[in-house]
Amino acid sequence: MVDANHVSGAVWLLCGLAILFLGYLIAARGRADLHSDYDESVDPAYASRWVGATALLMGLLVVAYSIRELLYGFHPYALGGLLVALLGLSYLSKLFARGFGAQSRD
């Protein structure tokens, strides 16, 4: 029988790898338009850099959590910390996609 922690850890690992792939597309390939809140008036290079870096950080956190769950099993505080971190980083990526901190092009 497969341990539930291994199944859950594998699912988290797949999700983390998907987030890393999308972060790579945004950061390295300049595809800021993949973000749902991307504003066309924002410089694409700025948005790609910051939104992509935030997505890569989110992906790394999810992969690290999945490895932690595969090795040590489920712990509610670890999952809670991951969810809070992802919620904060998601909000930050929305701000960057809308142009927060960008120099105006006037």
Secondary structure as GFF3:
##gff-version 3
##sequence-region A 1 106
A	DSSP	alpha_helix	4	27	.	.	.	ID=ss1
A	DSSP	three_ten_helix	32	34	.	.	.	ID=ss2
A	DSSP	alpha_helix	44	72	.	.	.	ID=ss3
A	DSSP	alpha_helix	76	97	.	.	.	ID=ss4
###
